[in-house]
Amino acid sequence: MPDRSDKGIMLKAIMVAAPILLCMGLLPVLSFYIEKMEEDGRAEIVEYIAIAQAAMEVKFDAADLNGWQTGYAFDIIRDIDGASRDDAASRAEFLHSADNFNQDIAKLRAMPLSADQRSQLKSVQQDFDHFMALDRRIIAMYRKPDAAGHRKASDLVMGEEIRIFNHISQNTNALAVSITLDLMKKVAQSNSYGIVARWMMLVMWIIASAMAILLVRLLHKWLSQMRGLMQKLEQLAGTDELTQLPNRRTWDVQIEMMLATAKRYRQPIAVALFDLDHFKQFNDTYGHPEGDRLLREVAVLIRSRMRQSDLFARFGGEEFVLALMNCDLAQAAARIESLRGNLPDQQTFSVGVTVWVEGERIHNTLARADKALYQAKNGGRDRVVGVEPPAC
């Protein structure tokens, strides 16, 4: 539900858009009136009006492209698989906007511009080419089953792409203002009978330009707020609040990526279920705040001993799950055993560990690890029990 800040920004955007629509509606009328004026100076002014219109189209194309890029960035961050599809609707709209932007730049380049204006237009073209190359690189990163690459690509989306677009917006705005000022000079130099109408048209262009710049900034501010909110929601939705570990939802997503990587490179994955021994008794004796502290400290300790390629998550209560990449059963048991005796408050744990079999669904692997965990508990707790997977 939108808050007061969102409603305020939307109301301002509507108030800014109204003058733009009014000016745009009156401009064709004034253009028709100018066509009826005397020939003196008219051709030159009409030519500059066309240039100004082309410059405004480039500026509005930049705002449109920024909007589609932001929406597509959200798709990438929220849904890697969906963002990788070539037929995704948001990507198609994004590429369509990029094509319009490129065509309008080419149209403006063919018009008579000053040296400074051509330099600004060249900078816009270079930034745009850089952005499209970066976009292709990001998409290529996301299509690879590489979690580190995905994080790097997300950082590029949220950092480098936004920086480039800010530069494009600044240059397109500066170019539109420069051309508008040139138009103003031509109108001031004109001695035609239609000078009043031309000044009115100029004023409307200036008003429309100023309002459009303000509208783009308001929309950019709103999108930035939404981007920040989405990042916070994504983080909250995928993180256990107490331990700051990935939760079950994040586990379900990331473990499938790990399994795909293991299958591709034919590497074993060990899966272990942890359960703190007598945790209910600890809570009853020392209280729930101490129990929460113990869970946090255990999570920090175990996570600090894991590799970047491993996945450690909290399933709920005192139960944790661990996936060890490129690790067989013996190696996994040895690594988990190394944690024994290092837990805070002389706490012990029971662990059931097994190995994922290619083609097996992960919940079957977890069920096997769960049986091993119960064997560890029934065997006296404070131990690691490994179970070999069934023969293929």
N, C-alpha and C positions, 0 to 999 in steps of 0.2 A: 504494500500500500504506500503511495507517495506521501512523504512528510510535507511540512509547511515550506521547507526550503525548495523542494521539487515544485510545489504548486506556485511558489513565488517566481521561480525561473520560467515556468511554462506561461504564467500570466504576462511576464515581461516580454517573452518571445512573441506572444500573440499581439501585444501592443506595438512591438517593433515591426512585425510583419504587415500590419494594416497599412501604414504609410507606404511600404514598399509596393504592395499590391495596387494602391491608389495611383502611385507614380507610374507604375508599369501600365496601368490602364489608360492613363492620360497621354503617355508618350506616343502611341500610334496616332492619336488625334493631332498632336502637335507636329508629328512628322508629316502628316498629310497636309497640314496648313503650310509648312515650310516649302513643300513641293510647289505650292502655288505662288511663291514669292518670285521676285525678279531674279534674273540670272546672275547678277553681280554677286560674287562671293558664295553663291549657294552651293556650287559643286564642291568647293573646298570644304565647306562646313559639313555637308552631307558625308563627304569622305571621312572626316574626322569622327563624325557620329558613328559611322560604320566601324571604325577602329575602336571607339569607346565601347560599342556594343560587343565587339569580339573580345575585348579585354574583360568586360563584365562576365561574358559567357565562360571564359577561362577561370575567373575567380569563383563563379558559382559552381562550375564543374569541380574545382578543388574542394569546395565545401561538400558537394555531393559525394565525391570520391572518399573524403575523410569519413563521412557517415557510414558508407558501406564498408570501409576498411575497419572501422571500430566494431561494427556488428560482426564482421567476419573474424576479427581478433577474438571476440567473445566466443564464437563457435569453436575456434581453435583451442582455446584454453579449457572450455567446458567439455568438449567432445572431440577427442583426437580422431576417432574413426570417422565421424561425420565430416570433419574438416578435410579429411584426406580424399573424399570422393570428388572426382572431377565433375560430377553432375550436381553438386550441391547448389541449391538455389542462391544462397548468399554469395558463393564464389562466382557464379555466373553473372549476378548483378554487379559485383565488384569489377570483374573483367570488362563488362559492358561500359561501366563508368570510366574505367581506365582508357578504353578505346576512344570514348567521346572526348576525354580530356586531351589525349594525344592529337586527335583530329583538330580540335579547336586551337591548340598551340600551333599546329602547322598552318592553320588558316590565318592566325594573327601574325605569324612569321612572314607570310607573303605580303603583308601590308606595309606601307611606308612608316617606319618608326625611327626615332632618334637613336644615336649610338648608345646612350644610357639605357633606353628602353630595350634595345636588342640585347644588351648585356644582362639585364634583369630576366628577360625571356629565356636567354641561354642558361642562366642559373636555374630557372624553374625546370627546364628540360633535363638538365643534368641531375637535379634532385629526383625528378620523376623516374628517369632511367635507373638511377641508383636504387630507388624504392622498389621498382618492379624486379630488379635483379635480386634484391634482398628478400622479396616476397617469394620468389621461386626457390631461393635457398631455404627459407623457413619451411615451405611445404615439403621440400625434399627431406629435411630433418624429421618432420613429423611422420613421414611415410616409412621411416626406419624404426624398427622396434628397439629404440635406445632411449631409456628413461632420462639419462643425462643430456642427450641431444634434445629431447622434448623440453626439458627445463631451459636449456640454452635458447631454444627457439622461442619459448614463451617470453624469456627475458628480452629477446630481440623485438618481439611484437610490442611489448609494453615499454621498451626504451628507445631503440634506434628508429623504429618505424614512426613513433610519435614525434621524435626529434626532427626527422626529415619532413614530416607533414607540417609541423610548425614553421619550418623554414620555407616550405612551398607556400603556405598561407601568407606569410609575411611578404614574400616577393610578389605574389599575385596581387595582394592588396596595394603594395607600393606601385606596381605597374599600372593598376587601374587608376590610382590617384594621379600618377604622372600624366597618363593619357587624358584624364578628365581636365587636368589643368591646361594641357595643350589645347583642348577643345575650348576652354574658357578664353584663352588668348585669341584664338581664331574668331570666336564670336565677338570679342571686344574690338577686334580690328575690322570687323565687317561694317560696311556702310549701307547695307541693304535695308529695305523698308521693314523687313521681318525681324529686326534686331530684338524687339520685345519678346516675340515668340521664342526666339533662340535662347534668350536669357532664361525664360521660364523653363525651357527644356533642360538647360544646363543645371538650373537649380534643382529640378526634379532628379536629374542624374546624380547630383551631389547628395541630395537627401536619400535617394535609393541606395547609393553606395555606402553612405555612413550607416544607414539603418541595416544594410546587409552585413556590414562588418560587425556591428553590434550583435546582430542576430546569430552570426556564426560563433562569436565569442560566448554568447549565452548558451547556445547548443553545445559548444565544446565544454563549457563548465559543467553542464548537466551530464554530459557523457562521461566526463572525468569522475564526477560523483558516483555515477552508476558503475563505472569501471572499478572504483575503489570498493563500493558496496559488494559487487560480485566477487571480488577477490577475497573480501572478508567472509562472505557467505560460503565460498568454496573451501576456505581454510577451516571454518567452523564445522562445516558439514563433514569434512574428512578427517578431523582430528579429535582424539579423546580429550575432553576438557581437563580431566584431572592430571593425566600423565603426559599430555602433549604428544603421545604416540599416535600413529595412524590407527583409525578405528576399523570396525568390521567392513564398513562401506569402502574405505580406501583399500583395505586388504583385498577385497573381491576384485577391484579393478587392477591393482598392481600385480597380484599373483598371476593373473592371466598373461600379463606382459612378460613376466619372468618365465612362465612355462613356454611361451612362444620362443623366447630367446634360447632356453635350454634345449628345446626341440630342434631349433635351427642349427645350433652348434654341438648338439649331442652331448650336453653336459648334465650330470646328475644334480638333482635338487633335493636336499633333505628338509623335511617338514617336522617341526617339534611343537608340542603343546606343553606349556608350563602351568603349574598350579602351586601357589604358595601353601606350604603345609600349615595346618591348624590356624588359618587366617581368621576364621570366625572367633576362635578362642582368643586370639590376639586382640581383636576388636572389642570383645566383651571385657577383657582385662584392662586394656589401656584406653579404650574409647575410640570412636570413629575418626576424630582428627589425627590421632596417632596412626591409625590404620591407613588413612589417606597419605600421610607422610611416608609410611613404609612403602606403599605402592609407588609413589613418585621416586623414591630413592632407588628402589629395585629397578624401575624402568630406566633411570639415568645410568645405573651401573651396567646393565646388560646392553643397552644401546651403545654405550661407549666402547664395548668390546666387539661390536659388530663391524663388518666391512660395509663400504658404501653400496656394494651390490646386494647385500642381504636386506631382508624385510622383516621388521619386528613390529608387531601390532598388539593392541589390547582387545581381547574378545569380550571382556566384561568381568566385573567382580575381581577375583584374584587370578583370573586365567589370561594367559598371554600365548601368542602364537609366533613362531619364528620360521622363516624360510631361508636356507643357506644355499646360495648359488655355487655350482661346481664343487659340491661336497657330498661324498658318499656317506654311508651309515657310520662306519668306524670313525671317520674324520669328524662327523657331526657330534657323535657321542663324546669324543675327546675334547672338542671345543666347549661343549656344554659342561663337561666335568670340570673344566678349568675354572668355571665360575663358582663351584662349590666352596664353601668356607669363606667367601668374600662378601656375602650378602649382609646388609646392616642388621643390627640387633640379633645376631646369631640365627637369623631366619634361614630356613631350609626350603627346598622346593622339590617337587616330584615332576619328572619330565618323561613324556613318551615321544619317541622319535622314530621316523621311518623315512623311506625314500619314495619319491614320486616315480611312477612308471609311465613311460611315454604312451599316450593315448588314453590314460586314466583320467577321470574327472577328479578335480581337486577335492571335492567333498568325500570321495572314497578314500583318498589319501589321509584326509583329516580324521575320518572315522577310524582308520587303522592306527593313527597316532593316538587317538583318544583311548582305544583299547590298551595300547601300551602304557598310557598314563594311568589307567586304572590298575594295571599290573604293578606299576611302581607304587601306587598307594597301598594296594593290598599286600605288597611285599614289605611294608614297613615304612614307606615314604623316604624322603631324603635320598633319592637315587634317580638314575637315568636308565630307562629301559628302552632298548632298541628293538624294532621288529622289522625283519626283512620283508620286502614286498613279495607278493605271490609271483611265481614263475610265469613268464609270458606264455 
